[in-house]
Structure formats: C-alpha cells, structure tokens
Amino acid sequence: MTFSFPRAALAAVAVGVLALSACSGDATGAGAGAGADDIGATTLKLWHYESANGAMGAAWDKAIEIFKKEHPGVTVEFERKAFEQIQQNAGMILNSAEGPDLMEYNKGNATAGLLASQGLLTDLTAEAQKRGWDKKLSPSLQTTAKYDDKGVMGGNTWYGVPNYGEYVMVYYNKDLFTKNGVALPKTFAELESALGAFKAKGIAGLGMSGAEYPAGQLYYQLALSKADRSFVDNYQLYKGAVDFGADPLKYGAETFDKWVKAGYIAKDTASAKAEDMGTAFIAGKTPMIVSGSWWFGRFTDEIKGFDWGTMLFPGNTLDAGSSGNLWVVPTNSKAKSLAYDFIDITMRPEVQNILGEKGGLPVAGDPSQIKDPRTRQMTENFATLLKQDGLAFYPDWPVPGYYDVIVSSLQGLINQSKDPSAVLASLAKPYQDGVKEMQSK
C-alpha cells in the first residue's frame, strides 16, 4: 500500500469482471504481441476495480458502450470481485486458464512490476508507439507504466497504460481565510505567512495526521519545494545516491519541525488518523490540509456549511502524485488486439471528459468541458502539473516496508520526541538497505 490512497479507501474498492466477444476477423488486426490464437478472437475478458457510480466506473461504462458499437455482436458478461482477491492472487490467476485478457491493476514495483518481472504481462511497447499512447502521456505518467527486467518502474518496456491520475494538493477553507482576514497564498513565503497569521489568531493553520500517511506527504512536499527531477529519479528510481543529511530531504524534515515548533501544526495530531484530519476539515475546524485527490469526492458530498477550494502546493513545480492504476494485458490473453482496442478507447476525449466531469483526473481530457467550477479547478491544476512533468510519486514507494518507517519517524517530529537529524537517520538506513535488496534481484 502507498501514500497514493488511504488504506480504508483501497479496501472498499470493488472489482468487476467483464467479458466481451468480437466478431470474426478483428477489423484492427492483431496488435503487437498478439499470438495466432488471437486472430478472430470471440471473447475478451476484462477486469476493473471500479464501482458503477464512481468516476472511473462511469468512464469505463462509456468505453464499453463505444467498444460494443465498434465491434458488432459483442457479448458482455460481468462478475464483481473484491479488490483484495485480485491484489493477493494476481500471480496465481494469471498463470491459470481462468485469468482475464485485460485488467486494471495497481501500479508500482511490488504489483505490476512484480508481474512483469515474472513474465506474466505482455510487452506493450510497440502498441504504445503505434497508437500514440507514448505521446499522450507525460514522462512522469509513463514512469509507472514502464518497468525494467527486475520489475523496477522507470524502465524501457511498457507493461501497462494509465488513463487517470492522482496528486497531492492543498485543500483550504475559504470561509476561515475570509473570517480571519488571511490572504490565500500563491507562493511558499505567502504560505508560511498565512500559517503565521492563523497562529496569531490562536489557530493551527494546517490539519495533520501523524499516525498515517499525511505527515509523510507533507514532509515530501516540503522536500520537493527544494528538489528537481534528478532528485526524484535518484530517490525513486535508484539513478544516483541519496543523501539524507543534505537538502532537499534535510530541508523537508527541518521545515516540518519548524512548523510544529511555531504552532502551525498541533502536537496532539501525532496520534491522529487520516480520517480524523479529514473529518476535522469537513467540520470546518481546519484552515488547510495537504493531502490527495482521493478526498475530493467525499468533500464534495459532505461539506455543506462553508465554501472550500483546492490549489497546488504554493511554489512547487514537483508534487507527490502519480498515474492511477494501469490497464495491463496478461501474457496468456487470447484476445490481445481487442484489449488494445479497449485501452485506446479509454484514452479518447469522450471517455476522458466523463472522468473529469465526475471528479476523476483524466490524463488526456479537456478541463474546459467540465461544468462544475471546483472540479474544473482541480482538473486544471492536474493538467498544469502534467504539463510541467511535475508528478514525483510518493515517499514510501522506493522500497518495501517504507510506509511504516516514515509514519513512525514523522510522529517523532510532531510530538517533538526526535529532532530532524535523528528522524533523517531513522529514514536513511531502511531506505539504503531496501535499495540494495532491490538492486540485488
């Protein structure tokens, strides 16, 4: 599990199984990697994780509708499973005759990367170039789609295609800003000034959860304010050494510590869960929180008593975030060319715009087509992030087990039981040991 989604949210996600059959002689021809048994395939089994009323579920329903019109005679079968069934048993399923021909699967070294390294996923490189997916997706989005022979993301081979995204942003309570006479920040200096202005009113300006992912996200956002793409490549993809005693990680820990000491972050949030942070914002008690796009739909549904908005982390050109899950084509698929057709449809504007309108984050949509102003703003900010190739992934991604290391270490800063140098030391060794283990595969 990663900082990219709250654990409870992932556990609640549903999974669907869909079978599609095409008329004899696929009009597009067998795609790259298609075998002889793919010619004239009559069934395409497709699995995805999405509930019918969610943004992705609605978009994929539209893709199915378009697919059926373009492939007359298609039969649709549907079976719903739990997310954990697929997450825990994907390798076994894909090794059997019962596996799908196309499925949505979690991105990352331990999931899609692992299956790719085991030979269970089809190489999509030629198809990505043929259909222009390599042009539609920014380099940072492509990172989670491409893996090396060890299953480490950022390689040269396409094993999946993302068509939605996620990112970390600032959620803010407009009414609290207005009531307290505080200006919305546009730069990092103005952000610190706003936090100071709230503190002068006796208010901790930034909601926090020390017991789960939010603290790690803030630490990473602060580090990214002094980082460039080479740091991200070194930290996430092992392209160079990472010094935890130097900036930008040193700056991230020291600034976090400074904000706690200044009262911008309440010390009693060290034991707070992400849910506590979120519900405090919903209740109108918190001027700002720094967290992910996965909160947006819930805030839209549940916040009734005040006006609120979102913005990119002031001053940053890099932000925590990534592609969403990937469409992957199992090696055993008997309908690969149909699978490629379906993936291609999900990249079309009519499907991408449904994602955006319902609060998802399209990778190839048109934000101007979104009617709701708040949703359009969030999507426009994501488009800005993609344009500047600003997705920097999540701080726990580099090595297995790093999530718990980050959570426990950052709790020490919030409750002031550790100084920044001690926290950085506690983060450094597990990271370095994990990188050695990953590189020795």
HELIX and SHEET records of a PDB file:
HELIX    1   1 ARG A    7  ALA A   12  1                                   6    
HELIX    2   2 ALA A   36  ASP A   38  5                                   3    
HELIX    3   3 ALA A   55  GLU A   70  1                                  16    
HELIX    4   4 PHE A   83  LEU A   94  1                                  12    
HELIX    5   5 ASN A  109  GLY A  113  3                                   5    
HELIX    6   6 LEU A  114  SER A  117  1                                   4    
HELIX    7   7 THR A  125  ARG A  131  1                                   7    
HELIX    8   8 TRP A  133  LYS A  136  1                                   4    
HELIX    9   9 PRO A  139  THR A  143  1                                   5    
HELIX   10  10 LYS A  174  LYS A  179  1                                   6    
HELIX   11  11 PHE A  188  ALA A  200  1                                  13    
HELIX   12  12 PRO A  214  LEU A  224  1                                  11    
HELIX   13  13 ARG A  229  LEU A  237  1                                   9    
HELIX   14  14 LEU A  249  LYS A  261  1                                  13    
HELIX   15  15 LYS A  267  SER A  271  5                                   5    
HELIX   16  16 ALA A  274  ILE A  282  1                                   9    
HELIX   17  17 SER A  293  TRP A  295  5                                   3    
HELIX   18  18 PHE A  296  GLU A  302  1                                   7    
HELIX   19  19 LYS A  336  THR A  346  1                                  11    
HELIX   20  20 PRO A  349  GLU A  357  1                                   9    
HELIX   21  21 PRO A  367  GLN A  369  5                                   3    
HELIX   22  22 PRO A  373  LYS A  387  1                                  15    
HELIX   23  23 TYR A  402  ILE A  414  1                                  13    
HELIX   24  24 PRO A  420  GLN A  439  1                                  20    
SHEET    1   A 6 VAL A  76  ALA A  82  0                                        
SHEET    2   A 6 ALA A  14  LEU A  20 -1                                        
SHEET    3   A 6 LEU A  44  HIS A  48 -1                                        
SHEET    4   A 6 LEU A 102  TYR A 105  1                                        
SHEET    5   A 6 LEU A 326  VAL A 328 -1                                        
SHEET    6   A 6 VAL A 161  PRO A 162 -1                                        
SHEET    1   B 2 LYS A 146  TYR A 147  0                                        
SHEET    2   B 2 THR A 157  TRP A 158 -1                                        
SHEET    1   C 3 MET A 288  GLY A 292  0                                        
SHEET    2   C 3 GLY A 165  ASN A 173 -1                                        
SHEET    3   C 3 TRP A 308  MET A 311 -1                                        
SHEET    1   D 3 MET A 288  GLY A 292  0                                        
SHEET    2   D 3 GLY A 165  ASN A 173 -1                                        
SHEET    3   D 3 GLY A 321  SER A 323 -1                                        
END                                                                             
